[in-house]
Amino acid sequence: MLGALEWARVRTLAADGLSQREIARRLGINRRTVARLLGCEEPPRYRRAGGGSRLDRFEPVLCRLVEEWPQVKAPRATELLRAEYGYVGSVDVVRRRLRELRPREVRPAQRTGYRPAQVLQLDWAEMPTRPKLAGRERRVYALVASLPYSGAQTAFFSFEMTIESFLEGHARAFEWLEGVPRECVYDNLRSVVARREREEIVWNQRFLHLRGHYAFHAHACTPATPREKGSVEAAVRYLKTGFWPARRFGSLGELDGLYADWRDEVCNRRRHASGRFLVAQRLEEERRALRPLPPERFDWSAARLVRVPADGYLRHGGCFYRAPASLVQQRVELRANRDEVWIRAHGITRASYRRCYQPGTWLPAPIMRPEPPAPPPAALAAPLVAAPELADYAELCA
């Protein structure tokens, strides 16, 4: 078989004006070969004839199987072919053929435009490294909130992804915005969606309390479709790469201060990468279009009724907090948020503590058992007196 070199020579000589007979004479090939090479738009290549597959004769069976059971897996299909039709090939061949018979569905993306204060997108993110706080490495999570119209963002940091942290992150985001957007968009978080059956959504009850308090619409994205909340996905990446690296802090409060400075001075003062507008200008436009905040702040704290034990210490998050002695054996309300723990009885706060994240800590520390009293100095200075029996024994030995 002639290769690319002969093909190129034939076309070059033909371009020089030589006849096919002359080209064949010069190159020592047949005139029919010259005509065939001149008719090819690409260099001739050797193509091996397909030898077929052991699975070819079973393809109608696979087609019927996929039509009846669209989600059938390759191991089960191979099992059926071997048991009922005598197939002896491997499961990998069946897997590749099933991939051809049912190609993956690709949903096209639709770019969506937004109006000022129309949508706020929220999602949890785990920070890429674990800082060492209070003598141990800890995971740090951030509830990131992003405004698609302006590209502005804010975040609330926590050591845990509880429903209380989720609610507190909302309240702090609305307070920073100085208003409430018309709609909030979420992934299928358990803090938002308690259960989902196709298009029917059962919302989390505490989330509904938050939603009714601030009066906003809610939308849960289609599962496994992060494009529906692309703004907050980009905000999470920016937070992990633009803010988090090389930060030093000793507490969540200190981290809040570092992030607030970066958010107000760097993040929300930038020029938007795709829109080429100033984020701060559009943020002011959105703030003017937000709905006003309700008159009362939302109560996001965790609360439970407990009976005060004899020693007065109540447990929360692996730490122990002491109630006043007058409340022993009474039922009280133990409340906590990210930063505080407090004890209420009969509608009055009776004790308040800064929340501790070091398990096994007692606040305040228990009273230490006193040491036994030291012996009197006179007893320590008295000379040792030998017993009479020992003195007589010493005289006999002498």
LINBELDA-V814522 format. One record per residue. N is the residue number from 1. PSI is psi in radians with two decimals (* if undefined). D_CENTER is the distance of its C-alpha to the mean C-alpha in Angstrom with 2 decimals. Layout:
n={N N}
psi={PSI PSI}
d_center={D_CENTER D_CENTER}
//
This chain:
n={1 2 3 4 5 6 7 8 9 10 11 12 13 14 15 16 17 18 19 20 21 22 23 24 25 26 27 28 29 30 31 32 33 34 35 36 37 38 39 40 41 42 43 44 45 46 47 48 49 50 51 52 53 54 55 56 57 58 59 60 61 62 63 64 65 66 67 68 69 70 71 72 73 74 75 76 77 78 79 80 81 82 83 84 85 86 87 88 89 90 91 92 93 94 95 96 97 98 99 100 101 102 103 104 105 106 107 108 109 110 111 112 113 114 115 116 117 118 119 120 121 122 123 124 125 126 127 128 129 130 131 132 133 134 135 136 137 138 139 140 141 142 143 144 145 146 147 148 149 150 151 152 153 154 155 156 157 158 159 160 161 162 163 164 165 166 167 168 169 170 171 172 173 174 175 176 177 178 179 180 181 182 183 184 185 186 187 188 189 190 191 192 193 194 195 196 197 198 199 200 201 202 203 204 205 206 207 208 209 210 211 212 213 214 215 216 217 218 219 220 221 222 223 224 225 226 227 228 229 230 231 232 233 234 235 236 237 238 239 240 241 242 243 244 245 246 247 248 249 250 251 252 253 254 255 256 257 258 259 260 261 262 263 264 265 266 267 268 269 270 271 272 273 274 275 276 277 278 279 280 281 282 283 284 285 286 287 288 289 290 291 292 293 294 295 296 297 298 299 300 301 302 303 304 305 306 307 308 309 310 311 312 313 314 315 316 317 318 319 320 321 322 323 324 325 326 327 328 329 330 331 332 333 334 335 336 337 338 339 340 341 342 343 344 345 346 347 348 349 350 351 352 353 354 355 356 357 358 359 360 361 362 363 364 365 366 367 368 369 370 371 372 373 374 375 376 377 378 379 380 381 382 383 384 385 386 387 388 389 390 391 392 393 394 395 396 397 398}
psi={2.29 2.57 -2.82 -0.53 -0.84 -0.71 -0.79 -0.70 -0.76 -0.79 -0.58 -0.79 -0.63 -0.65 -0.45 -0.11 0.13 2.60 2.88 -0.62 -0.76 -0.67 -0.74 -0.67 -0.77 -0.68 -0.17 0.63 2.96 2.60 -0.61 -0.61 -0.68 -0.78 -0.70 -0.71 -0.63 -0.45 -0.13 2.32 -0.26 2.77 2.48 2.42 2.60 2.17 2.13 2.30 2.36 2.33 -0.02 3.06 2.70 -0.35 -0.15 -0.76 -0.20 0.04 -0.71 -0.64 -0.76 -0.69 -0.78 -0.68 -0.76 -0.61 -0.66 -0.65 1.49 -0.48 0.29 2.45 2.78 -0.74 -0.72 -0.71 -0.70 -0.70 -0.75 -0.72 -0.68 -0.71 -0.63 -0.35 -0.02 0.41 2.39 0.09 -3.04 2.87 -0.45 -0.65 -0.72 -0.68 -0.76 -0.67 -0.67 -0.62 -0.58 -0.64 -0.53 1.43 2.64 2.42 2.27 1.98 2.16 2.58 2.46 2.06 2.31 2.38 2.71 2.65 2.84 2.34 0.35 -0.74 2.46 2.16 2.39 2.54 2.63 2.62 2.41 2.28 2.56 -0.34 2.88 1.84 2.74 1.96 2.34 0.67 0.13 2.65 2.42 2.52 2.43 2.24 2.70 2.26 1.89 2.31 2.25 2.45 1.94 -0.54 -0.80 -0.38 0.07 2.73 2.78 2.91 2.63 2.18 2.56 2.79 -0.09 2.66 1.04 2.94 -0.56 -0.74 -0.66 -0.79 -0.71 -0.65 -0.67 -0.87 -0.75 -0.60 -0.74 -0.66 -0.65 -0.66 -0.35 0.56 -3.08 2.25 2.95 -0.60 2.53 2.40 2.36 2.77 -3.14 1.14 2.56 -0.45 -0.29 -0.93 1.92 -0.65 2.51 2.22 1.69 -2.00 -0.15 2.20 2.27 1.99 2.63 2.37 -0.72 -0.57 -0.67 -0.61 -0.79 -0.78 -0.73 -0.59 -0.76 -0.16 1.13 2.74 2.74 2.50 2.21 2.18 2.80 2.35 2.47 0.59 1.36 -0.26 -0.38 -0.28 0.91 -0.49 -0.80 -0.51 -0.75 -0.64 -0.64 -0.78 -0.72 -0.67 -0.74 -0.54 -0.54 -0.48 -0.83 -0.72 2.43 0.60 2.46 2.23 2.75 -0.15 2.95 -0.59 -0.73 -0.67 -0.70 -0.74 -0.73 -0.73 -0.69 -0.72 -0.78 -0.72 -0.79 -0.49 -0.41 -1.06 -0.95 0.19 0.08 2.95 2.27 2.36 -0.72 -0.66 -0.33 0.63 2.85 2.18 -0.71 -0.65 -0.77 -0.53 -0.73 -0.64 -0.70 -0.70 -0.58 -0.40 -0.06 2.67 2.60 2.67 2.59 2.77 -0.52 2.53 2.49 2.39 1.81 -0.01 2.68 2.49 2.45 2.60 2.27 2.75 2.30 2.16 3.11 -0.61 -0.14 -0.04 2.25 2.42 2.38 2.15 0.55 -0.04 2.90 2.29 2.32 2.31 2.75 2.60 -0.48 -0.22 0.10 2.36 0.26 2.74 2.25 2.95 2.05 2.09 2.62 2.58 -2.81 -0.57 -0.32 2.73 2.26 2.75 2.21 2.47 2.22 0.67 0.14 2.37 2.06 -0.41 2.54 2.42 2.65 2.30 2.40 2.44 0.25 1.82 2.52 0.12 2.41 2.20 2.07 2.94 2.50 2.68 2.24 2.46 2.30 2.65 2.65 2.61 2.55 2.60 2.65 2.63 -0.62 -0.72 -0.60 -0.57 -0.22 2.40 2.69 2.33 2.20 2.51 2.61 -0.68 -0.65 -0.60 -0.76 -0.69 -0.65 -0.66 -0.68 -0.67 -0.55 *}
d_center={58.28 58.48 55.41 53.93 56.70 59.51 57.63 57.25 60.95 62.21 60.35 61.51 65.17 65.00 63.74 66.77 69.04 70.18 71.05 69.35 72.56 72.60 68.91 69.54 72.59 70.88 67.80 69.78 67.79 68.79 69.05 66.92 64.14 64.53 64.25 61.16 59.45 60.36 58.78 55.37 52.80 50.73 51.89 52.77 50.28 50.76 48.85 48.92 49.71 47.09 48.28 46.26 44.00 44.75 42.37 44.29 46.68 43.90 41.99 43.65 42.51 38.89 39.14 40.41 37.74 34.89 36.63 36.93 33.57 31.11 28.25 30.52 29.17 31.27 32.21 33.62 35.41 36.92 38.08 39.88 41.48 42.78 44.08 45.73 46.51 47.07 44.24 44.16 41.46 37.97 34.74 33.30 36.05 35.19 31.49 32.43 34.94 32.56 30.17 33.20 34.33 31.07 29.29 25.64 25.32 23.98 23.33 24.44 22.39 24.13 23.83 23.88 25.69 25.12 27.60 27.32 25.34 24.70 20.89 17.95 14.45 11.58 7.82 5.44 4.01 5.15 8.47 10.00 12.95 14.19 17.18 20.22 21.17 24.19 24.90 21.66 18.32 15.46 11.67 10.92 8.26 8.97 9.57 10.53 13.59 15.40 18.94 19.63 23.36 23.48 20.24 20.01 16.89 16.26 13.62 13.94 13.03 13.10 13.32 12.06 10.10 13.50 15.21 17.33 14.67 13.40 17.09 17.94 15.38 17.14 20.51 20.01 18.76 21.85 24.07 23.06 23.75 26.95 26.60 24.68 23.68 25.07 21.91 18.18 15.83 12.69 10.63 12.00 10.48 12.89 13.68 15.09 16.27 18.13 19.46 19.86 22.89 23.14 23.93 24.45 21.72 22.18 20.50 19.49 22.67 21.39 19.40 22.75 24.42 22.25 22.81 26.51 26.85 25.60 26.88 24.30 23.49 20.16 18.84 16.27 15.43 16.81 14.65 13.33 14.41 11.93 15.22 16.04 13.73 14.24 15.04 11.76 10.09 12.94 12.59 9.15 10.99 14.00 12.58 11.41 14.77 17.17 16.70 15.01 17.33 20.53 19.99 21.98 21.84 23.10 21.42 18.88 21.85 22.62 19.09 19.47 22.76 21.59 18.86 21.43 23.91 21.66 20.47 24.11 25.89 23.76 20.84 22.74 26.03 25.16 26.60 24.24 23.77 24.69 26.71 28.58 28.98 28.48 25.33 27.22 30.01 27.95 26.02 29.45 30.35 27.37 28.14 31.66 30.48 28.12 29.38 30.64 28.87 30.43 33.03 31.24 27.88 25.47 25.43 21.88 22.99 22.90 26.49 28.50 32.22 33.46 36.93 37.74 39.05 42.24 40.63 38.66 35.19 32.22 28.99 25.49 22.39 24.70 26.99 30.38 31.77 35.51 37.10 40.64 43.41 44.86 41.89 42.33 42.41 41.29 38.24 35.95 32.64 29.89 27.32 24.31 21.59 19.40 22.59 25.54 27.13 30.39 33.00 34.93 38.17 40.28 38.11 38.54 36.13 37.94 35.64 32.62 30.54 27.82 24.85 24.68 21.72 24.05 24.85 28.60 29.59 32.49 33.04 35.87 36.81 39.41 43.04 44.08 47.08 50.12 51.84 55.33 58.20 59.84 63.46 66.19 67.51 71.10 70.06 68.32 71.53 74.11 75.87 75.56 78.74 79.77 80.72 84.51 84.09 82.30 85.10 87.86 86.00 85.75 89.55 90.38 88.23 90.05}
//
